[in-house]
Amino acid sequence: MGSGLGTSSILAATIVRALAEMAGVPLTDAALTDEVMRLEQRMTTGGGWQDQVGGIYAAAKLTTSGPGARQRLRVEPIAWSAEREREFSDRLVLYNTGLQRMAKNLLRQVVGSYLAREAATLQVLHGIKTLAVEMAFAMRDGEWDYLGSLLDRHWELNQVLDPHTTNAPINHV
């Protein structure tokens, strides 16, 4: 809990999928995504808007949604070769920051700023959206240095949205 990896949403997806299979109810990935979104909102965890996509849909992907409360997620796999995927995996490092936070708290802050139309929040969210598309292209094309610079920029924008994104040990690295 609080890992920032969407694990509560992925666990919810696993349980909902298992229950559906046990009941003999066919459930597409899109329907499962919607069910998890509803479940997490009912549980007031604040999560579930897109985190479950990481575990439901295989491989690397770009996920987008339209505006509004009714989220229609569009999942586009990154079209890359097995070699390109290996190159990426060779460069990937997962680092435990030791930070724990509930999505609900962060989302409350970000959504509040968004609804208040705070200029800084709107600019950051637009920047993050643009970066995601650029990252997908960089991953597809194997432009690893460029991807690294995009990730650096994303990290900077995350810190604008939430100054508690980092801590002294992370800043020291």
C-alpha positions in Angstrom: 0.0 0.0 0.0 1.3 3.4 -0.9 4.0 2.2 -3.2 3.0 4.4 -6.1 3.0 1.5 -8.4 -0.8 1.1 -8.7 -0.7 -2.2 -6.8 -4.1 -1.8 -5.1 -5.8 -1.3 -8.5 -3.9 -4.3 -10.0 -4.9 -6.5 -7.0 -8.5 -5.3 -7.4 -8.3 -6.3 -11.1 -7.0 -9.7 -10.2 -9.8 -10.4 -7.7 -12.5 -9.1 -10.0 -11.2 -11.1 -12.9 -11.0 -14.3 -10.7 -14.6 -13.8 -9.4 -15.9 -13.2 -13.0 -14.2 -16.4 -14.2 -15.5 -18.4 -11.3 -19.0 -17.1 -12.0 -18.6 -17.8 -15.7 -19.1 -14.1 -16.6 -17.1 -13.1 -19.7 -15.2 -9.8 -19.0 -13.2 -8.0 -21.6 -10.1 -6.0 -20.5 -12.0 -2.8 -21.1 -14.9 -4.0 -18.9 -12.5 -5.1 -16.2 -10.8 -1.7 -16.3 -14.2 0.0 -15.8 -15.2 -2.4 -13.0 -12.0 -1.7 -11.1 -12.5 2.0 -11.6 -16.0 1.8 -10.0 -14.8 -0.5 -7.2 -11.9 1.8 -6.2 -14.2 4.8 -6.3 -16.8 3.1 -4.1 -14.0 2.1 -1.7 -12.9 5.8 -1.6 -9.3 4.9 -2.1 -9.0 7.6 -4.7 -7.2 5.2 -7.1 -8.5 3.3 -10.0 -8.6 5.9 -12.7 -5.9 4.3 -14.7 -3.5 2.3 -12.5 -5.2 -1.0 -13.2 -4.3 -0.7 -16.9 -0.7 -1.5 -16.1 -1.7 -5.0 -14.9 -4.7 -5.7 -17.2 -3.1 -4.9 -20.5 0.1 -6.7 -21.4 3.4 -4.9 -22.3 4.3 -1.3 -22.6 1.5 1.0 -23.6 0.3 4.6 -23.8 -3.0 5.1 -22.0 -5.1 8.2 -22.7 -8.5 9.3 -21.7 -11.0 12.0 -22.5 -12.3 14.7 -20.2 -15.1 14.2 -17.8 -16.1 11.9 -14.9 -16.9 9.0 -17.2 -13.4 7.9 -18.2 -13.0 6.2 -21.6 -9.5 4.9 -21.5 -7.7 4.2 -24.8 -4.8 1.8 -24.5 -2.3 1.8 -27.3 0.5 -0.8 -27.1 4.0 0.5 -27.9 4.8 -1.0 -31.2 8.3 -2.2 -30.6 10.4 -5.3 -31.6 11.5 -7.9 -29.2 15.0 -6.5 -29.5 13.8 -3.0 -28.7 12.0 -4.4 -25.6 15.2 -6.2 -24.5 17.1 -2.9 -24.9 14.6 -1.2 -22.7 14.7 -3.9 -20.1 18.4 -3.8 -19.9 18.2 -0.1 -19.0 15.3 -0.3 -16.6 16.0 0.1 -12.9 13.2 -0.1 -10.2 14.2 1.8 -7.1 12.3 1.7 -3.9 12.2 5.3 -2.6 10.8 4.3 0.7 8.1 6.9 0.3 4.5 5.8 1.0 1.5 7.9 0.1 -2.1 7.2 -0.6 -3.4 8.1 -4.1 -6.4 9.6 -2.5 -4.4 12.4 -0.8 -2.4 13.3 -3.9 -5.5 13.2 -6.1 -7.5 15.3 -3.8 -4.8 18.0 -3.9 -4.2 17.8 -7.7 -7.9 17.6 -8.6 -8.7 20.5 -6.2 -6.0 22.6 -8.0 -7.3 21.5 -11.4 -10.9 22.4 -10.6 -9.8 25.7 -9.2 -8.1 26.2 -12.6 -4.8 27.1 -11.0 -2.5 28.0 -13.9 0.5 26.1 -12.6 -1.4 22.9 -12.2 -3.0 23.2 -15.6 0.4 23.8 -17.2 2.0 20.9 -15.4 -0.8 18.5 -16.3 -0.6 19.5 -20.0 3.1 19.1 -19.9 2.8 15.6 -18.4 0.3 14.6 -21.1 2.6 15.9 -23.9 5.6 14.1 -22.3 3.7 10.8 -22.2 3.2 10.8 -26.0 6.8 11.8 -26.6 8.0 9.0 -24.3 5.9 6.4 -26.2 7.6 7.5 -29.5 11.1 7.5 -27.8 10.4 4.0 -26.5 9.2 2.7 -29.9 12.2 4.2 -31.6 14.8 3.2 -29.0 15.9 6.8 -28.3 17.1 6.0 -24.8 18.9 9.2 -24.1 15.9 11.2 -25.2 13.6 9.0 -23.1 15.9 9.7 -20.2 15.6 13.5 -20.7 11.8 13.2 -20.9 11.8 11.2 -17.7 13.9 13.9 -16.0 11.4 16.5 -17.1 8.5 14.4 -15.9 10.2 14.1 -12.5 10.5 17.9 -12.3 6.8 18.3 -13.2 5.8 15.8 -10.6 7.6 17.8 -8.0 5.7 20.9 -9.0 2.4 19.0 -8.5 3.5 17.4 -5.3 6.6 18.7 -3.5 6.5 15.5 -1.3 7.3 13.4 -4.4 10.9 13.4 -3.3 13.0 13.3 -0.1 16.6 14.0 0.9 18.0 10.5 0.1 16.5 10.6 -3.4 17.8 14.1 -3.9 21.2 13.0 -2.8 21.4 10.3 -5.6 
